[in-house]
Amino acid sequence: MSFGNLKVFNGIQEVLILALMMVTMLVIFYVDIEFTYKVCIAVFSVVVVFLSTLATAILRQQKELRERQVKQI
């Protein structure tokens, strides 16, 4: 997933997120389970995508901060 010039994930993370999204869509539309379970699966996948994006952004900021600190020394 890239947002303009800002690339959020590396290649492997993108593939895993896309696979999660595809499995979620298959479960929601083609598996015959109760609606409540479908909603829970959708919410779970959205939370996983959000948390992975947040974690990647935080790790990137920490890396940039460390690089700036090293340059100052």
C-alpha positions in Angstrom: 0.0 0.0 0.0 1.5 3.2 -1.0 0.0 6.6 -0.3 1.4 8.9 -3.0 5.2 9.0 -2.7 5.0 7.6 0.9 5.5 3.9 0.8 4.1 2.4 4.0 4.8 -1.4 3.7 7.6 -3.4 2.2 6.8 -6.1 -0.4 6.2 -9.0 2.0 3.9 -6.9 4.3 1.9 -5.8 1.2 1.4 -9.4 0.1 0.3 -10.5 3.6 -2.2 -7.6 4.0 -3.6 -8.3 0.5 -4.0 -12.0 1.3 -5.8 -11.1 4.6 -8.1 -8.8 2.7 -8.9 -11.4 0.0 -9.6 -14.1 2.6 -11.8 -11.7 4.5 -13.8 -10.9 1.3 -14.1 -14.6 0.5 -15.4 -15.3 4.0 -17.8 -12.4 4.0 -19.4 -13.1 0.6 -19.1 -16.8 0.0 -19.1 -18.7 3.3 -22.4 -19.6 4.9 -22.0 -18.5 8.5 -23.9 -16.1 10.8 -23.8 -12.4 10.1 -22.3 -11.8 13.5 -19.3 -13.9 12.7 -18.9 -12.1 9.4 -18.9 -8.7 11.1 -16.4 -10.0 13.6 -14.0 -11.3 10.9 -14.3 -8.0 9.0 -13.6 -5.9 12.1 -10.6 -8.2 13.0 -9.1 -7.8 9.6 -9.5 -4.0 9.6 -7.9 -3.8 13.1 -5.0 -5.9 11.9 -4.4 -3.7 8.9 -4.7 -0.5 11.0 -2.3 -1.8 13.7 0.2 -3.0 11.2 0.2 0.4 9.5 0.5 2.2 12.8 3.4 -0.1 13.9 5.2 0.4 10.6 4.8 4.2 10.8 6.1 4.2 14.4 9.1 2.1 13.6 10.0 4.3 10.7 9.8 7.4 12.9 12.0 5.8 15.5 14.5 4.8 12.8 14.6 8.4 11.4 15.0 9.8 15.0 18.0 7.4 15.6 19.6 8.4 12.3 19.3 12.1 13.2 20.8 11.5 16.6 23.7 9.6 15.1 24.3 12.5 12.7 24.4 15.0 15.5 27.1 13.1 17.4 
